[in-house]
Structure formats: C-alpha cells, structure tokens
Amino acid sequence: MIDASLERVLAAVSGVEAVVLVDGDGMVISAVGPRRDTMELVAASYMDLARRALGAHREGDLAAPEEMMLAGPGGSVVFRVVGGDYGLIAVLGPDGLLGKLRFELRKAGARIGPELQS
C-alpha cells in the first residue's frame, strides 16, 4: 500500500520528480519517480531539518509543524510528517502545481499513517 500511495501522488501531480517515505533516521523506506535513486542524501538532510524544526517548536512552546517547504527557481521540496517518526518528501519541478502536491501529500499521509502505526 505504501508504494501505491506514493505512485498516486506521482500520477496526480505533473512535474513531481520524486516522492519518498523516510524513517526517523532519514533512511529511505520507499521511493518513486524519475529521481528516486538520488534521494538518500536529500532524505537524510530533510529529516535532520525536520528534527531541528520540531525541537525549535517545542522550545518555543509552539504546536508541532506538519509540513515544511523550501522553494527556489528550480522547483520545490515539500516535507510532510507522517505517523510520528516518518516523513514524506516530494520534489517538484518548477512548472509543477505546489498546492496540488501539498494536497496529495496530505491524502497520502492519511493513507500511509495507519499502516506505519501497526
């Protein structure tokens, strides 16, 4: 079901270059898309950023973030927390629809989250 959920994001949003499920240590659990083979360093780096952001939110007595995004002229990377210690990372090219990607990642997280809890 995990691979199918990632594939659904890839199919639903044009311009997606990779969708990756990572564990709390930044290890790739599953990846789809044309750039899936180059995502190990990206996954580890984004999980490190997520841990730092979560820590900053705790220190600032803020609600835990559910999503982070970095964008530039070459595209965007979206990280979404899933099932506590896991995350979804999506790489979107410059012509992709960011809002649609965020929506599809939220749906994928809702499908995958319960599976990761069991």
C-alpha positions as CSV (number, residue, x, y, z in Angstrom):
1,M,0.0,0.0,0.0
2,I,2.9,2.4,0.7
3,D,4.3,2.2,-2.9
4,A,0.8,2.5,-4.3
5,S,0.2,5.7,-2.2
6,L,3.4,7.2,-3.4
7,E,2.6,6.3,-7.0
8,R,-0.8,8.0,-6.7
9,V,0.9,11.3,-5.8
10,L,3.3,10.9,-8.7
11,A,0.4,10.3,-11.1
12,A,-1.8,13.1,-9.7
13,V,0.6,15.9,-9.9
14,S,2.5,16.8,-13.0
15,G,6.1,17.9,-12.5
16,V,6.8,15.6,-9.5
17,E,10.3,14.3,-9.7
18,A,10.3,12.0,-6.7
19,V,8.1,11.0,-3.7
20,V,9.9,9.4,-0.8
21,L,8.9,7.9,2.5
22,V,11.7,8.2,5.1
23,D,12.0,6.9,8.7
24,G,13.1,8.9,11.7
25,D,16.8,8.4,10.9
26,G,16.4,9.7,7.4
27,M,16.6,6.2,5.8
28,V,14.6,5.8,2.6
29,I,11.8,3.3,3.1
30,S,10.2,3.6,-0.3
31,A,10.7,6.0,-3.3
32,V,9.1,6.5,-6.6
33,G,9.7,8.9,-9.6
34,P,12.5,9.6,-12.0
35,R,14.8,11.0,-9.3
36,R,14.1,8.3,-6.7
37,D,17.7,6.8,-6.9
38,T,19.3,10.1,-5.9
39,M,17.1,10.8,-2.8
40,E,19.1,9.2,0.0
41,L,21.1,12.4,0.9
42,V,18.1,14.6,0.4
43,A,16.0,12.3,2.7
44,A,18.6,12.3,5.4
45,S,19.1,16.1,5.2
46,Y,15.4,16.9,5.3
47,M,14.8,14.6,8.3
48,D,17.6,16.4,10.1
49,L,15.9,19.7,9.3
50,A,12.5,18.3,10.5
51,R,14.0,17.2,13.8
52,R,15.5,20.7,14.3
53,A,12.2,22.4,13.4
54,L,10.3,20.1,15.8
55,G,12.9,21.0,18.5
56,A,12.5,24.7,17.8
57,H,8.8,24.5,18.0
58,R,9.0,22.6,21.4
59,E,11.4,25.2,22.8
60,G,9.1,28.0,21.6
61,D,6.1,26.3,23.0
62,L,4.5,26.1,19.6
63,A,2.4,23.4,18.0
64,A,4.4,20.8,16.1
65,P,4.7,21.5,12.4
66,E,3.1,19.1,10.0
67,E,4.8,20.4,6.8
68,M,7.9,22.2,5.7
69,M,8.7,23.6,2.2
70,L,11.7,25.1,0.5
71,A,11.4,26.6,-2.9
72,G,13.7,28.1,-5.5
73,P,13.8,28.8,-9.2
74,G,14.5,25.1,-9.9
75,G,11.5,23.8,-8.0
76,S,10.3,23.0,-4.5
77,V,10.8,20.3,-1.9
78,V,7.9,19.6,0.5
79,F,8.4,17.5,3.7
80,R,5.3,16.2,5.5
81,V,5.3,14.5,8.9
82,V,3.5,11.1,8.7
83,G,2.8,8.6,11.5
84,G,5.0,10.3,14.1
85,D,8.5,9.2,13.2
86,Y,8.2,9.1,9.4
87,G,8.1,11.7,6.7
88,L,7.0,12.1,3.1
89,I,9.4,14.1,0.9
90,A,8.3,15.3,-2.6
91,V,10.5,17.0,-5.1
92,L,8.6,19.2,-7.6
93,G,9.9,20.8,-10.7
94,P,9.5,24.5,-11.5
95,D,6.4,24.0,-13.5
96,G,4.5,21.8,-11.1
97,L,1.5,22.8,-9.1
98,L,2.6,23.2,-5.5
99,G,-0.9,23.5,-3.9
100,K,-2.0,20.2,-5.6
101,L,1.2,18.5,-4.4
102,R,0.6,19.6,-0.8
103,F,-3.0,18.3,-1.0
104,E,-1.9,15.0,-2.5
105,L,0.8,14.5,0.1
106,R,-1.7,15.2,2.9
107,K,-4.0,12.5,1.4
108,A,-1.1,10.0,1.0
109,G,-0.1,10.7,4.6
110,A,-3.6,9.8,5.8
111,R,-3.5,6.6,3.9
112,I,0.1,5.6,5.0
113,G,0.0,6.8,8.6
114,P,-2.2,4.0,10.0
115,E,-0.1,1.4,8.2
116,L,3.1,2.8,9.9
117,Q,1.5,2.7,13.3
118,S,0.8,-1.1,13.2
